[in-house]
Amino acid sequence: MDKAIILTTGLLNTADAKTAHGLIRESERFEITGVVDTQHAGSDAGTVLDGKHRNIPVFASVEDALPTGAQHCIIGVATTGGRFPDFMLHIVKTAIENGLSIVNGLHDYLSERPDISELARLHHVQLTDIRKPKKFSDLHFWTGEILHLKTPVVAIMGTDCALGKRTTTRLLMKSCSDAGIDTQMIYTGQTGWLQGGRYGFIFDSTLNDFVSGELENAILTCHAETAPQFIFLEGQSALRNPSGPCGAEFMLSGCARHVILVHSPKREFFDKEPHFGKIPSLETEMELIGLYGSKVIALALNTEDCTADEMESYRADYEERFGIPVLLPIQEGCDRIIPALKSLLK
């Protein structure tokens, strides 16, 4: 496994660094040896993220991180619109000059910037732009073959962006593994690939006509090669987020008849932007999911801005109102849903 440092440059403790957050928690593709973030230099990245020491030091500069032996520098931020932050470019150049290959998950491709590309050529390093679309010849169109799939498909969807859908999916898989349930995950974002996902595609880099087909192909390939008891789909955005509505594909094209819905009780507006509009109620979101022919089998709470007492209060309220398990993935994992999943296998 190649070693890598992550570049967050002051954003480590913000939602913009969600790519870094996923890699700090786990990665099967890279060994993370450090994070470059001036605001938190001297700390442990895991401690900054969620209070759990993970032996991943935070450095003030790329030069300070070089003794870790990293071969790659991963761009650890996911900015609005996927634009590359200008203030990061000089740090990227420093990384290249020190022999580090760059792994970039933003829509703004470094390989198409002549100065960066030439610098990488001179220093014999690679520029990997994860979000570059597949070639047309490599894309799949939806066939309908998935309609014959018997394996339960569960979509982990959310009421907004950046709620922890991917993290919840990974924690679900751990709980299932501990319970002896064989699962696989279909990744749909760049961080899922960075973490070592075997099956999936990058949703927002795929031509719209082929999103359904790429989803179907990933699910069917996963089923053919691993025959799991459940297939989990990593959701993106939200059904009614106007800046990027998404979710119908998972239920219709991916045949996800079961949904685990991630929700932040204290988040009022989409993307925390009042002009984007208010996040609709859980009742109407669950009703909408039902109209697609799917059923919400559990809620998972993003507990941002909640006290410990508030977390438990929201959980008790939702379990009473909806009669389904309510998970606190970060605090407790996802063991609470195991009985419900086992009932689907009978």
C-alpha positions in Angstrom: 0.0 0.0 0.0 1.5 3.4 -1.0 1.9 6.0 1.6 0.2 9.4 1.3 -0.2 12.7 3.0 -3.4 14.7 2.8 -3.6 18.4 2.0 -6.3 20.4 3.9 -4.5 23.7 4.5 -6.6 25.1 7.4 -9.9 23.3 6.6 -9.3 20.1 8.5 -12.1 20.7 11.0 -14.7 21.9 8.4 -17.2 20.1 6.3 -15.1 21.1 3.2 -12.5 18.5 4.3 -14.9 15.6 4.2 -12.6 13.7 1.7 -9.8 14.0 4.3 -12.2 12.9 7.1 -13.0 9.7 5.2 -9.3 8.9 4.7 -8.4 9.7 8.3 -11.0 7.2 9.4 -9.9 4.4 7.0 -8.4 3.7 3.7 -7.5 0.4 2.0 -5.8 2.1 -1.0 -3.3 4.4 0.8 -1.5 4.4 4.1 -2.1 7.9 5.4 1.0 9.1 7.1 0.1 12.7 7.8 -2.1 15.7 7.1 -0.8 19.2 6.1 -2.9 21.8 7.8 -1.5 25.0 9.3 -4.3 25.6 11.7 -3.9 22.3 13.5 -0.2 21.5 13.1 1.2 19.5 16.1 -2.2 17.7 16.7 -3.3 14.2 15.8 -5.7 14.3 12.8 -8.0 11.8 14.4 -8.2 13.9 17.6 -9.1 17.0 15.5 -11.7 15.0 13.5 -13.7 13.3 16.3 -11.6 13.0 19.4 -10.1 9.6 18.5 -6.3 9.4 18.4 -5.3 7.7 15.1 -1.5 8.3 15.1 -1.8 10.5 12.0 0.2 13.7 12.7 -0.8 17.1 11.4 2.1 19.1 9.9 2.4 22.8 9.1 3.9 22.2 5.7 4.6 19.6 3.0 8.3 19.8 3.8 7.6 18.9 7.4 5.7 15.9 6.3 8.3 14.5 3.9 10.1 12.3 6.6 6.9 10.2 6.8 8.0 8.6 3.5 4.8 9.5 1.6 4.8 9.0 -2.2 1.5 10.8 -2.8 -0.2 14.0 -1.8 -4.0 13.8 -1.8 -6.2 16.8 -2.1 -8.4 16.4 1.0 -11.0 19.0 0.3 -14.3 18.9 -1.6 -15.1 22.5 -2.5 -18.4 24.0 -3.7 -18.6 23.2 -7.4 -15.4 21.2 -7.3 -13.2 24.3 -8.0 -9.5 24.0 -7.1 -8.7 26.6 -4.4 -6.1 29.0 -5.8 -4.4 29.3 -2.4 -3.5 25.6 -2.5 -1.7 25.7 -5.9 1.6 26.8 -4.5 1.5 24.0 -1.9 0.8 21.5 -4.7 3.8 22.8 -6.6 5.9 22.4 -3.5 4.7 18.8 -3.2 5.6 18.1 -6.8 9.0 19.7 -6.5 9.6 17.3 -3.6 8.8 14.3 -5.7 5.2 13.7 -4.6 2.5 12.5 -7.0 -0.8 14.4 -6.7 -4.2 12.7 -6.3 -7.0 15.2 -6.9 -10.7 14.5 -6.4 -12.0 17.9 -7.6 -13.7 18.6 -10.9 -10.9 21.2 -11.6 -8.3 18.9 -13.2 -4.7 19.6 -12.4 -3.5 17.7 -15.4 -5.1 20.3 -17.6 -3.2 23.2 -16.1 -0.1 23.6 -18.3 2.2 24.9 -15.5 1.3 22.1 -13.1 1.5 19.4 -15.9 4.9 20.6 -17.0 6.2 20.7 -13.4 5.0 17.2 -12.8 6.8 16.0 -16.0 10.0 17.7 -15.0 9.9 16.0 -11.6 8.7 12.6 -12.9 5.6 12.4 -10.8 2.0 11.6 -11.7 -1.1 13.8 -11.7 -4.2 11.7 -11.0 -7.5 13.5 -11.5 -10.0 11.0 -10.1 -13.1 12.8 -11.4 -12.1 12.7 -15.1 -15.0 11.1 -16.9 -14.7 7.6 -18.3 -14.3 7.2 -22.0 -17.5 6.8 -23.9 -16.5 3.2 -24.9 -16.2 2.3 -21.2 -19.7 3.5 -20.2 -22.7 1.2 -19.7 -26.3 1.9 -20.5 -29.1 0.6 -18.3 -30.3 -2.8 -19.5 -33.0 -3.8 -16.9 -31.1 -7.0 -16.0 -31.0 -5.7 -12.4 -34.8 -6.3 -12.1 -34.0 -10.0 -11.7 -31.6 -9.5 -8.8 -32.8 -11.2 -5.6 -30.1 -9.8 -3.3 -31.5 -6.9 -1.1 -30.1 -3.5 -2.1 -30.1 -0.8 0.5 -29.5 2.8 -0.3 -28.0 5.1 2.3 -29.6 8.4 1.4 -29.8 11.8 3.2 -32.0 14.8 3.7 -29.1 17.0 2.6 -25.5 17.0 1.4 -22.5 16.4 3.7 -24.3 14.5 6.4 -22.1 11.4 6.5 -23.8 9.0 4.1 -20.5 7.4 3.1 -19.3 7.2 6.7 -22.6 5.6 7.7 -22.3 3.1 4.9 -18.8 2.0 6.0 -19.9 1.7 9.7 -22.9 -0.3 8.6 -20.6 -2.7 6.9 -18.5 -3.1 10.0 -21.6 -3.8 12.1 -22.7 -6.4 9.6 -19.3 -8.0 9.5 -19.3 -8.3 13.3 -22.7 -9.9 13.1 -21.7 -12.4 10.4 -23.6 -10.7 7.6 -21.7 -10.5 4.3 -22.1 -7.1 2.6 -20.6 -5.1 -0.2 -20.6 -1.3 -0.9 -21.1 0.5 -4.1 -19.2 3.8 -3.9 -20.5 6.7 -5.8 -18.0 9.5 -4.9 -14.3 10.2 -5.1 -13.7 9.4 -1.5 -15.1 6.0 -1.8 -12.5 5.2 -4.5 -9.8 6.8 -2.4 -10.7 4.5 0.5 -10.2 1.5 -1.7 -13.7 0.8 -3.0 -13.8 -2.1 -5.5 -17.2 -1.6 -7.0 -18.7 1.7 -8.0 -18.3 4.8 -10.1 -18.1 8.6 -9.5 -21.7 9.8 -9.9 -21.1 13.4 -10.6 -18.5 12.8 -13.3 -20.7 10.5 -15.3 -22.7 11.6 -18.4 -26.3 11.8 -17.3 -27.5 9.2 -19.9 -25.2 6.6 -18.3 -25.6 7.2 -14.6 -28.3 4.5 -14.4 -26.3 2.0 -16.4 -23.1 2.6 -14.5 -25.1 2.0 -11.2 -26.7 -1.1 -12.6 -23.3 -2.4 -13.9 -21.6 -1.8 -10.6 -24.3 -3.6 -8.6 -24.5 -6.6 -11.0 -20.7 -6.9 -11.2 -20.4 -6.8 -7.4 -23.1 -9.5 -7.1 -21.5 -11.7 -9.7 -18.1 -11.6 -8.2 -18.9 -11.6 -4.4 -22.5 -12.9 -4.0 -23.1 -10.8 -0.8 -26.2 -11.0 1.4 -26.7 -7.2 1.1 -25.5 -4.6 -1.3 -25.3 -1.0 0.2 -25.4 2.0 -2.1 -23.6 5.2 -1.0 -26.0 8.0 -1.6 -25.3 11.5 -2.9 -26.8 14.9 -2.1 -30.6 14.6 -1.4 -33.8 14.0 -3.3 -34.9 17.7 -2.9 -31.7 19.6 -2.5 -32.0 22.2 -5.4 -28.3 22.6 -5.8 -28.0 18.9 -6.9 -31.1 16.8 -6.5 -30.2 13.1 -6.4 -31.6 9.8 -5.2 -34.3 8.6 -7.5 -31.6 6.7 -9.5 -30.7 4.5 -6.5 -34.3 3.4 -6.0 -35.4 3.1 -9.6 -32.3 2.2 -11.6 -30.5 0.5 -8.7 -33.6 -1.3 -7.3 -32.9 -0.2 -3.7 -36.2 -1.2 -2.1 -34.8 -0.3 1.3 -33.4 3.0 2.5 -31.5 4.1 5.5 -32.0 7.9 5.8 -29.3 10.1 7.2 -30.7 13.3 8.9 -29.3 16.2 10.9 -32.1 17.3 13.4 -30.7 20.8 13.8 -29.9 21.6 10.2 -32.6 23.9 8.9 -31.5 24.8 5.4 -30.1 22.9 2.4 -26.3 23.2 2.4 -26.8 25.5 5.5 -27.8 28.3 3.0 -31.1 30.0 3.8 -31.6 31.0 0.1 -31.5 27.3 -0.9 -34.7 26.7 1.1 -35.7 24.8 4.1 -35.1 21.1 4.4 -38.5 19.3 4.3 -39.8 17.3 7.2 -38.8 13.7 7.7 -42.5 12.7 7.3 -42.7 14.1 3.8 -39.2 12.8 2.8 -40.2 9.3 3.9 -43.5 9.6 2.1 -41.7 10.6 -1.1 -39.4 7.7 -0.8 -42.4 5.4 -0.4 -43.9 6.8 -3.6 -40.8 5.5 -5.4 -41.6 2.1 -4.1 -39.0 2.0 -1.4 -39.2 2.0 2.4 -37.1 3.7 5.0 -36.0 1.0 7.4 -33.9 3.1 9.7 -32.7 6.6 10.4 -29.1 7.6 11.0 -28.5 10.9 12.8 -25.8 13.4 12.1 -25.6 15.0 15.5 -23.9 18.3 14.6 -24.6 21.0 17.2 -26.3 18.5 19.5 -25.5 17.8 23.1 -25.5 14.2 24.4 -28.9 14.7 25.9 -30.3 16.1 22.7 -29.0 13.2 20.7 -30.9 10.7 22.9 -34.0 13.0 22.9 -34.1 13.1 19.1 -33.6 9.3 18.9 -36.4 8.6 21.4 -38.7 10.9 19.6 -38.0 9.5 16.1 -38.2 5.9 17.2 -41.6 6.6 18.8 -42.9 8.5 15.8 -41.7 6.2 13.0 -41.3 2.8 14.7 -37.9 2.1 13.2 -34.3 2.0 14.5 -32.5 5.3 14.9 -28.7 5.0 14.7 -26.0 7.2 16.1 -23.2 6.0 13.7 -20.3 8.1 15.0 -21.0 7.6 18.6 -22.2 4.0 18.7 -21.8 2.4 15.3 -24.7 0.7 13.6 -25.4 -2.5 15.5 -28.9 -1.3 16.3 -30.1 -2.1 12.8 -28.8 -5.7 12.7 -32.1 -7.3 13.8 -34.0 -5.3 11.0 -31.5 -6.4 8.4 -31.6 -10.1 9.5 -35.4 -10.0 9.2 -35.0 -9.1 5.5 -33.1 -12.3 4.9 -35.8 -14.6 6.1 
